[in-house]
Amino acid sequence: MRPTPTLLAIAAGLALAVVACGGSGTPTPATTATLAPTPPAPTDVPGGGIRTPAPTPGLLPGEAWGAAWDALPPGFPVPAGAKPADPGDPADGPVSGAFVVDGTPDDVAKAMQNGLRAAGYSTQALSGPFEDGSLVIDAVGPDPACRVQARVRPLGATTMITVLFGASCPWG
């Protein structure tokens, strides 16, 4: 059987379409680029301008509470005998500081409030006790944009304190 001009035209058209689409039958590998990590940059702070996260490594993201420093400034008030700790509970999420101290949550919360008051912070709310026995202290600094939140919760025979130190708070 001899190809007709119509069949030759169709075959030629298909061949051109395959060539135009790059259809050599071999897939082209996707190129990947490795991005270098970006250094800390100024972070948009809710309720404030731009703040560069120095002298600490950076700010913690916070969806519900807002951005917070990833450490506490030197001299931040904590109850006597408090020792730095790993927050341990993933539900706490990132925190500015975590401590463990002897005492009941009620006593530790009172000591925390007294320390904050002596450092110039005022308590806006003391919430709880919640189902897990925790109490939450919401405070503001001398600058009303500076917010601090301390969660005090029982941890066996001791009490855990986790602190969020707002990004709008001055460092030091």
DRENDREN-698231 format. One record per residue (C-alpha): residue number from 0; x, y, z; residue in three letters. Coordinates in Angstrom, 3 decimals. Example, Ala and Ser with C-alpha at 12.3 -4.5 7.8 and 13.67 -1.06 7.14 Angstrom:
<rs>
<r><pos>0</pos><x>12.300</x><y>-4.500</y><z>7.800</z><code>ALA</code></r>
<r><pos>1</pos><x>13.670</x><y>-1.060</y><z>7.140</z><code>SER</code></r>
</rs>
This chain:
<rs>
<r><pos>0</pos><x>0.000</x><y>0.000</y><z>0.000</z><code>MET</code></r>
<r><pos>1</pos><x>1.302</x><y>3.375</y><z>-0.982</z><code>ARG</code></r>
<r><pos>2</pos><x>1.005</x><y>6.370</y><z>1.410</z><code>PRO</code></r>
<r><pos>3</pos><x>-1.356</x><y>8.990</y><z>0.135</z><code>THR</code></r>
<r><pos>4</pos><x>-0.525</x><y>12.686</y><z>0.213</z><code>PRO</code></r>
<r><pos>5</pos><x>-3.045</x><y>13.113</y><z>3.074</z><code>THR</code></r>
<r><pos>6</pos><x>-1.341</x><y>10.461</y><z>5.233</z><code>LEU</code></r>
<r><pos>7</pos><x>2.071</x><y>12.001</y><z>4.485</z><code>LEU</code></r>
<r><pos>8</pos><x>0.802</x><y>15.448</y><z>5.531</z><code>ALA</code></r>
<r><pos>9</pos><x>-0.613</x><y>14.065</y><z>8.800</z><code>ILE</code></r>
<r><pos>10</pos><x>2.640</x><y>12.197</y><z>9.576</z><code>ALA</code></r>
<r><pos>11</pos><x>4.716</x><y>15.305</y><z>8.816</z><code>ALA</code></r>
<r><pos>12</pos><x>2.436</x><y>17.453</y><z>11.017</z><code>GLY</code></r>
<r><pos>13</pos><x>2.765</x><y>15.004</y><z>13.924</z><code>LEU</code></r>
<r><pos>14</pos><x>6.545</x><y>14.914</y><z>13.532</z><code>ALA</code></r>
<r><pos>15</pos><x>6.692</x><y>18.724</y><z>13.613</z><code>LEU</code></r>
<r><pos>16</pos><x>4.472</x><y>18.821</y><z>16.706</z><code>ALA</code></r>
<r><pos>17</pos><x>6.727</x><y>16.345</y><z>18.525</z><code>VAL</code></r>
<r><pos>18</pos><x>9.858</x><y>18.326</y><z>17.590</z><code>VAL</code></r>
<r><pos>19</pos><x>8.220</x><y>21.641</y><z>18.579</z><code>ALA</code></r>
<r><pos>20</pos><x>7.286</x><y>20.239</y><z>21.998</z><code>CYS</code></r>
<r><pos>21</pos><x>10.776</x><y>18.959</y><z>22.568</z><code>GLY</code></r>
<r><pos>22</pos><x>9.535</x><y>15.402</y><z>22.573</z><code>GLY</code></r>
<r><pos>23</pos><x>12.754</x><y>13.537</y><z>22.062</z><code>SER</code></r>
<r><pos>24</pos><x>11.360</x><y>10.823</y><z>24.290</z><code>GLY</code></r>
<r><pos>25</pos><x>13.866</x><y>11.622</y><z>27.049</z><code>THR</code></r>
<r><pos>26</pos><x>12.503</x><y>13.673</y><z>29.954</z><code>PRO</code></r>
<r><pos>27</pos><x>14.428</x><y>16.796</y><z>30.799</z><code>THR</code></r>
<r><pos>28</pos><x>15.617</x><y>16.684</y><z>34.406</z><code>PRO</code></r>
<r><pos>29</pos><x>14.319</x><y>19.469</y><z>36.592</z><code>ALA</code></r>
<r><pos>30</pos><x>16.977</x><y>21.839</y><z>37.797</z><code>THR</code></r>
<r><pos>31</pos><x>17.181</x><y>22.474</y><z>41.524</z><code>THR</code></r>
<r><pos>32</pos><x>18.804</x><y>25.370</y><z>43.217</z><code>ALA</code></r>
<r><pos>33</pos><x>20.098</x><y>25.286</y><z>46.754</z><code>THR</code></r>
<r><pos>34</pos><x>19.344</x><y>28.515</y><z>48.519</z><code>LEU</code></r>
<r><pos>35</pos><x>21.829</x><y>29.782</y><z>51.058</z><code>ALA</code></r>
<r><pos>36</pos><x>20.291</x><y>30.494</y><z>54.458</z><code>PRO</code></r>
<r><pos>37</pos><x>19.380</x><y>34.114</y><z>54.862</z><code>THR</code></r>
<r><pos>38</pos><x>20.767</x><y>35.996</y><z>57.817</z><code>PRO</code></r>
<r><pos>39</pos><x>18.346</x><y>37.500</y><z>60.332</z><code>PRO</code></r>
<r><pos>40</pos><x>16.677</x><y>40.555</y><z>58.929</z><code>ALA</code></r>
<r><pos>41</pos><x>14.496</x><y>43.208</y><z>60.462</z><code>PRO</code></r>
<r><pos>42</pos><x>11.129</x><y>41.782</y><z>61.389</z><code>THR</code></r>
<r><pos>43</pos><x>7.818</x><y>43.568</y><z>61.093</z><code>ASP</code></r>
<r><pos>44</pos><x>6.640</x><y>43.900</y><z>64.673</z><code>VAL</code></r>
<r><pos>45</pos><x>2.902</x><y>44.045</y><z>65.294</z><code>PRO</code></r>
<r><pos>46</pos><x>1.994</x><y>47.487</y><z>66.600</z><code>GLY</code></r>
<r><pos>47</pos><x>5.432</x><y>48.902</y><z>65.952</z><code>GLY</code></r>
<r><pos>48</pos><x>7.926</x><y>49.760</y><z>63.279</z><code>GLY</code></r>
<r><pos>49</pos><x>10.782</x><y>47.607</y><z>62.105</z><code>ILE</code></r>
<r><pos>50</pos><x>13.062</x><y>46.085</y><z>64.751</z><code>ARG</code></r>
<r><pos>51</pos><x>16.376</x><y>44.358</y><z>64.124</z><code>THR</code></r>
<r><pos>52</pos><x>16.690</x><y>41.208</y><z>66.229</z><code>PRO</code></r>
<r><pos>53</pos><x>19.981</x><y>42.016</y><z>67.902</z><code>ALA</code></r>
<r><pos>54</pos><x>21.600</x><y>41.339</y><z>70.344</z><code>PRO</code></r>
<r><pos>55</pos><x>19.822</x><y>37.978</y><z>70.305</z><code>THR</code></r>
<r><pos>56</pos><x>19.758</x><y>35.598</y><z>67.333</z><code>PRO</code></r>
<r><pos>57</pos><x>16.205</x><y>36.496</y><z>66.338</z><code>GLY</code></r>
<r><pos>58</pos><x>12.539</x><y>36.742</y><z>67.087</z><code>LEU</code></r>
<r><pos>59</pos><x>10.116</x><y>33.927</y><z>67.685</z><code>LEU</code></r>
<r><pos>60</pos><x>7.121</x><y>33.746</y><z>65.404</z><code>PRO</code></r>
<r><pos>61</pos><x>3.854</x><y>34.003</y><z>67.217</z><code>GLY</code></r>
<r><pos>62</pos><x>0.541</x><y>33.672</y><z>65.465</z><code>GLU</code></r>
<r><pos>63</pos><x>-1.903</x><y>34.278</y><z>68.300</z><code>ALA</code></r>
<r><pos>64</pos><x>0.285</x><y>36.181</y><z>70.751</z><code>TRP</code></r>
<r><pos>65</pos><x>2.579</x><y>38.062</y><z>68.388</z><code>GLY</code></r>
<r><pos>66</pos><x>6.322</x><y>38.151</y><z>67.845</z><code>ALA</code></r>
<r><pos>67</pos><x>8.605</x><y>37.687</y><z>70.837</z><code>ALA</code></r>
<r><pos>68</pos><x>12.329</x><y>37.755</y><z>71.528</z><code>TRP</code></r>
<r><pos>69</pos><x>13.943</x><y>34.308</y><z>71.509</z><code>ASP</code></r>
<r><pos>70</pos><x>15.700</x><y>35.010</y><z>74.822</z><code>ALA</code></r>
<r><pos>71</pos><x>15.191</x><y>37.166</y><z>77.888</z><code>LEU</code></r>
<r><pos>72</pos><x>17.283</x><y>40.258</y><z>78.540</z><code>PRO</code></r>
<r><pos>73</pos><x>19.838</x><y>40.146</y><z>81.343</z><code>PRO</code></r>
<r><pos>74</pos><x>18.243</x><y>40.780</y><z>84.708</z><code>GLY</code></r>
<r><pos>75</pos><x>14.717</x><y>39.761</y><z>83.658</z><code>PHE</code></r>
<r><pos>76</pos><x>12.864</x><y>39.084</y><z>86.924</z><code>PRO</code></r>
<r><pos>77</pos><x>12.270</x><y>35.443</y><z>87.862</z><code>VAL</code></r>
<r><pos>78</pos><x>11.503</x><y>34.018</y><z>91.303</z><code>PRO</code></r>
<r><pos>79</pos><x>14.425</x><y>33.257</y><z>93.621</z><code>ALA</code></r>
<r><pos>80</pos><x>15.847</x><y>29.801</y><z>93.042</z><code>GLY</code></r>
<r><pos>81</pos><x>14.526</x><y>29.528</y><z>89.461</z><code>ALA</code></r>
<r><pos>82</pos><x>16.810</x><y>27.503</y><z>87.201</z><code>LYS</code></r>
<r><pos>83</pos><x>16.853</x><y>27.626</y><z>83.374</z><code>PRO</code></r>
<r><pos>84</pos><x>15.000</x><y>24.662</y><z>81.889</z><code>ALA</code></r>
<r><pos>85</pos><x>13.797</x><y>23.122</y><z>78.639</z><code>ASP</code></r>
<r><pos>86</pos><x>10.093</x><y>23.944</y><z>78.323</z><code>PRO</code></r>
<r><pos>87</pos><x>9.529</x><y>20.287</y><z>77.482</z><code>GLY</code></r>
<r><pos>88</pos><x>5.896</x><y>20.625</y><z>76.430</z><code>ASP</code></r>
<r><pos>89</pos><x>5.586</x><y>21.089</y><z>72.641</z><code>PRO</code></r>
<r><pos>90</pos><x>2.217</x><y>22.757</y><z>73.319</z><code>ALA</code></r>
<r><pos>91</pos><x>4.160</x><y>25.668</y><z>74.834</z><code>ASP</code></r>
<r><pos>92</pos><x>5.774</x><y>26.281</y><z>71.456</z><code>GLY</code></r>
<r><pos>93</pos><x>8.798</x><y>28.556</y><z>71.263</z><code>PRO</code></r>
<r><pos>94</pos><x>9.389</x><y>30.687</y><z>74.341</z><code>VAL</code></r>
<r><pos>95</pos><x>11.717</x><y>33.520</y><z>75.315</z><code>SER</code></r>
<r><pos>96</pos><x>12.696</x><y>31.751</y><z>78.522</z><code>GLY</code></r>
<r><pos>97</pos><x>11.834</x><y>28.696</y><z>80.594</z><code>ALA</code></r>
<r><pos>98</pos><x>12.589</x><y>28.004</y><z>84.244</z><code>PHE</code></r>
<r><pos>99</pos><x>11.819</x><y>25.439</y><z>86.902</z><code>VAL</code></r>
<r><pos>100</pos><x>11.412</x><y>26.444</y><z>90.536</z><code>VAL</code></r>
<r><pos>101</pos><x>10.236</x><y>24.886</y><z>93.784</z><code>ASP</code></r>
<r><pos>102</pos><x>6.808</x><y>25.979</y><z>94.991</z><code>GLY</code></r>
<r><pos>103</pos><x>3.152</x><y>25.731</y><z>94.113</z><code>THR</code></r>
<r><pos>104</pos><x>1.874</x><y>27.398</y><z>90.941</z><code>PRO</code></r>
<r><pos>105</pos><x>-0.041</x><y>29.934</y><z>93.084</z><code>ASP</code></r>
<r><pos>106</pos><x>3.055</x><y>30.885</y><z>95.092</z><code>ASP</code></r>
<r><pos>107</pos><x>5.278</x><y>30.994</y><z>91.993</z><code>VAL</code></r>
<r><pos>108</pos><x>2.726</x><y>33.150</y><z>90.125</z><code>ALA</code></r>
<r><pos>109</pos><x>2.636</x><y>35.613</y><z>93.051</z><code>LYS</code></r>
<r><pos>110</pos><x>6.447</x><y>35.730</y><z>93.156</z><code>ALA</code></r>
<r><pos>111</pos><x>6.533</x><y>36.241</y><z>89.368</z><code>MET</code></r>
<r><pos>112</pos><x>3.995</x><y>39.097</y><z>89.596</z><code>GLN</code></r>
<r><pos>113</pos><x>5.980</x><y>40.743</y><z>92.413</z><code>ASN</code></r>
<r><pos>114</pos><x>9.219</x><y>40.497</y><z>90.412</z><code>GLY</code></r>
<r><pos>115</pos><x>7.567</x><y>41.939</y><z>87.308</z><code>LEU</code></r>
<r><pos>116</pos><x>6.019</x><y>44.784</y><z>89.342</z><code>ARG</code></r>
<r><pos>117</pos><x>9.408</x><y>45.613</y><z>90.908</z><code>ALA</code></r>
<r><pos>118</pos><x>10.905</x><y>45.750</y><z>87.381</z><code>ALA</code></r>
<r><pos>119</pos><x>8.260</x><y>48.233</y><z>86.182</z><code>GLY</code></r>
<r><pos>120</pos><x>5.696</x><y>45.860</y><z>84.622</z><code>TYR</code></r>
<r><pos>121</pos><x>2.037</x><y>45.893</y><z>85.571</z><code>SER</code></r>
<r><pos>122</pos><x>-0.266</x><y>42.881</y><z>85.518</z><code>THR</code></r>
<r><pos>123</pos><x>-3.087</x><y>43.242</y><z>83.019</z><code>GLN</code></r>
<r><pos>124</pos><x>-4.620</x><y>39.832</y><z>83.756</z><code>ALA</code></r>
<r><pos>125</pos><x>-4.042</x><y>36.744</y><z>85.850</z><code>LEU</code></r>
<r><pos>126</pos><x>-5.911</x><y>33.852</y><z>84.241</z><code>SER</code></r>
<r><pos>127</pos><x>-6.555</x><y>30.385</y><z>85.595</z><code>GLY</code></r>
<r><pos>128</pos><x>-6.149</x><y>27.988</y><z>87.066</z><code>PRO</code></r>
<r><pos>129</pos><x>-6.702</x><y>26.068</y><z>83.852</z><code>PHE</code></r>
<r><pos>130</pos><x>-7.422</x><y>22.355</y><z>83.507</z><code>GLU</code></r>
<r><pos>131</pos><x>-3.711</x><y>21.493</y><z>83.763</z><code>ASP</code></r>
<r><pos>132</pos><x>-3.362</x><y>23.637</y><z>86.916</z><code>GLY</code></r>
<r><pos>133</pos><x>-1.520</x><y>26.433</y><z>85.084</z><code>SER</code></r>
<r><pos>134</pos><x>-1.878</x><y>30.168</y><z>85.583</z><code>LEU</code></r>
<r><pos>135</pos><x>-1.122</x><y>32.841</y><z>82.975</z><code>VAL</code></r>
<r><pos>136</pos><x>0.137</x><y>36.319</y><z>83.820</z><code>ILE</code></r>
<r><pos>137</pos><x>-0.274</x><y>38.971</y><z>81.107</z><code>ASP</code></r>
<r><pos>138</pos><x>1.735</x><y>42.100</y><z>81.858</z><code>ALA</code></r>
<r><pos>139</pos><x>2.848</x><y>45.289</y><z>80.130</z><code>VAL</code></r>
<r><pos>140</pos><x>6.039</x><y>47.247</y><z>80.643</z><code>GLY</code></r>
<r><pos>141</pos><x>6.541</x><y>50.946</y><z>81.173</z><code>PRO</code></r>
<r><pos>142</pos><x>5.976</x><y>51.269</y><z>77.415</z><code>ASP</code></r>
<r><pos>143</pos><x>2.418</x><y>49.987</y><z>76.786</z><code>PRO</code></r>
<r><pos>144</pos><x>3.597</x><y>48.293</y><z>73.571</z><code>ALA</code></r>
<r><pos>145</pos><x>5.885</x><y>46.036</y><z>75.644</z><code>CYS</code></r>
<r><pos>146</pos><x>3.973</x><y>42.866</y><z>76.487</z><code>ARG</code></r>
<r><pos>147</pos><x>5.108</x><y>39.960</y><z>78.628</z><code>VAL</code></r>
<r><pos>148</pos><x>3.298</x><y>36.700</y><z>79.225</z><code>GLN</code></r>
<r><pos>149</pos><x>4.346</x><y>34.188</y><z>81.869</z><code>ALA</code></r>
<r><pos>150</pos><x>2.750</x><y>30.750</y><z>82.091</z><code>ARG</code></r>
<r><pos>151</pos><x>3.181</x><y>29.013</y><z>85.439</z><code>VAL</code></r>
<r><pos>152</pos><x>2.268</x><y>25.315</y><z>85.533</z><code>ARG</code></r>
<r><pos>153</pos><x>2.801</x><y>22.410</y><z>87.900</z><code>PRO</code></r>
<r><pos>154</pos><x>5.556</x><y>20.009</y><z>86.906</z><code>LEU</code></r>
<r><pos>155</pos><x>5.608</x><y>17.155</y><z>89.399</z><code>GLY</code></r>
<r><pos>156</pos><x>7.002</x><y>18.465</y><z>92.689</z><code>ALA</code></r>
<r><pos>157</pos><x>8.189</x><y>21.702</y><z>91.047</z><code>THR</code></r>
<r><pos>158</pos><x>6.687</x><y>24.445</y><z>88.909</z><code>THR</code></r>
<r><pos>159</pos><x>7.580</x><y>25.355</y><z>85.301</z><code>MET</code></r>
<r><pos>160</pos><x>7.615</x><y>28.986</y><z>84.177</z><code>ILE</code></r>
<r><pos>161</pos><x>7.611</x><y>29.830</y><z>80.463</z><code>THR</code></r>
<r><pos>162</pos><x>7.917</x><y>33.450</y><z>79.374</z><code>VAL</code></r>
<r><pos>163</pos><x>7.151</x><y>35.298</y><z>76.145</z><code>LEU</code></r>
<r><pos>164</pos><x>8.989</x><y>38.641</y><z>76.034</z><code>PHE</code></r>
<r><pos>165</pos><x>7.326</x><y>40.777</y><z>73.353</z><code>GLY</code></r>
<r><pos>166</pos><x>9.287</x><y>41.991</y><z>70.344</z><code>ALA</code></r>
<r><pos>167</pos><x>8.198</x><y>45.561</y><z>71.116</z><code>SER</code></r>
<r><pos>168</pos><x>9.969</x><y>45.438</y><z>74.476</z><code>CYS</code></r>
<r><pos>169</pos><x>13.331</x><y>47.155</y><z>74.725</z><code>PRO</code></r>
<r><pos>170</pos><x>16.278</x><y>44.843</y><z>75.200</z><code>TRP</code></r>
<r><pos>171</pos><x>18.032</x><y>45.333</y><z>78.519</z><code>GLY</code></r>
</rs>
